[in-house]
Amino acid sequence: MGKRKIRVNELIKREISEFLHTRFRSDATYITITDVDVSPDLRNGSVYYSVLGDENRKLEVEEFLRSVREEIARELPRRVVLKYFPKLTYHHDESMEKGHRVLEILNTLESEDEPAE
C-alpha cells in the first residue's frame, strides 16, 4: 500500500470521527471509527466502525449513520481537499467483539489449567 493511500485513509478516518463527535455529540458517543480503506483511484472507500453496547445499540448506530451519511459526504470534501473524494460506505467492524471472545476463551482455558489447591 502506498504512503499516499495510507495518509488519505488516516486523514479521512480522523475527520469523520472529529465531525461525528463535534456535530453529533450525544448520538456519536458510542461510535468509534476503527478504519478507513479507500480504493487506489480514490473513487470509493469503506468506513469501518465499532459500537459500545448491545445489539440494539448497534442497530441504532447503523440507522444513525444511514441518516447522516449525506451530511458527512457534503462536509468531508470541505475538510479534506482531494482531486476525487471517495464515495464512502459504512460497515460494522466486528473485530473488537471477536477479539473479546478470543480473550474470554483464553481466560477460560487458563483457569481450567490452574492446579486445584
C-alpha positions in Angstrom: 0.0 0.0 0.0 1.4 3.4 -1.0 2.2 6.1 1.5 -0.4 8.4 -0.1 -3.2 5.9 0.3 -2.2 5.3 4.0 -2.2 9.1 4.6 -5.6 9.6 2.9 -7.1 6.7 4.9 -5.9 8.1 8.2 -7.0 11.6 7.3 -10.5 10.6 6.4 -10.7 8.4 9.5 -9.7 11.3 11.7 -12.0 13.8 10.0 -15.1 11.6 10.1 -14.5 10.9 13.8 -14.0 14.5 14.6 -17.0 15.6 12.6 -19.3 13.0 14.3 -18.1 13.8 17.8 -18.4 17.5 17.4 -21.6 17.8 15.3 -23.5 14.9 16.9 -22.0 14.7 20.4 -24.8 12.7 22.1 -25.5 10.4 19.1 -21.9 9.6 18.4 -20.9 8.8 22.0 -21.0 5.0 21.3 -19.2 5.1 17.9 -15.6 4.5 17.2 -14.3 4.8 13.6 -11.8 1.9 13.5 -10.6 2.0 9.9 -11.0 3.6 6.5 -9.9 1.9 3.3 -10.1 3.8 0.1 -9.5 2.3 -3.4 -6.3 3.2 -5.1 -8.1 5.6 -7.5 -9.8 7.3 -4.5 -13.2 6.8 -6.1 -14.7 4.5 -3.4 -14.0 3.9 0.2 -15.2 1.8 3.2 -15.5 3.2 6.7 -15.4 0.6 9.5 -16.9 1.4 12.9 -17.4 -0.3 16.2 -20.1 0.3 18.7 -20.1 0.2 22.5 -23.2 -1.6 23.7 -25.6 -4.4 22.9 -27.3 -5.4 19.6 -30.0 -2.7 20.0 -27.3 0.0 20.2 -25.6 -1.5 17.1 -28.9 -1.1 15.2 -29.4 2.4 16.5 -25.9 3.4 15.3 -26.4 1.8 11.9 -29.6 3.8 11.4 -27.9 6.9 12.7 -25.1 6.6 10.2 -27.5 5.9 7.4 -29.4 9.1 8.3 -26.2 11.4 8.4 -24.4 9.8 5.5 -25.3 12.6 3.1 -24.3 15.3 5.6 -20.9 13.6 6.1 -20.5 13.3 2.3 -21.1 17.1 2.0 -18.9 18.2 4.8 -15.8 16.0 4.4 -14.7 17.3 1.0 -14.5 20.8 2.6 -12.2 19.5 5.3 -10.1 17.1 3.1 -9.1 18.5 -0.3 -8.6 15.8 -2.8 -9.0 15.8 -6.6 -11.6 13.0 -6.3 -13.3 12.4 -3.0 -14.3 8.8 -2.4 -17.9 7.6 -2.2 -18.0 6.1 1.3 -19.9 3.1 2.6 -20.2 2.2 6.2 -19.6 -1.2 7.7 -19.8 -2.5 11.3 -16.3 -3.8 12.4 -16.7 -6.9 14.4 -13.0 -7.4 15.1 -13.4 -5.9 18.6 -16.2 -8.4 19.5 -14.2 -11.3 18.0 -11.1 -10.3 20.0 -13.1 -10.1 23.2 -14.5 -13.6 22.6 -11.0 -14.9 22.0 -9.7 -13.4 25.2 -12.7 -14.9 27.1 -11.9 -18.3 25.7 -8.2 -18.0 26.6 -9.1 -16.9 30.2 -11.4 -19.9 30.5 -8.7 -22.3 29.3 -6.2 -20.7 31.6 -8.5 -21.1 34.6 -9.1 -24.8 33.7 -5.3 -25.4 33.6 -4.6 -24.0 37.0 -3.9 -26.7 39.6 -6.6 -27.1 42.3 -5.4 -26.2 45.8 
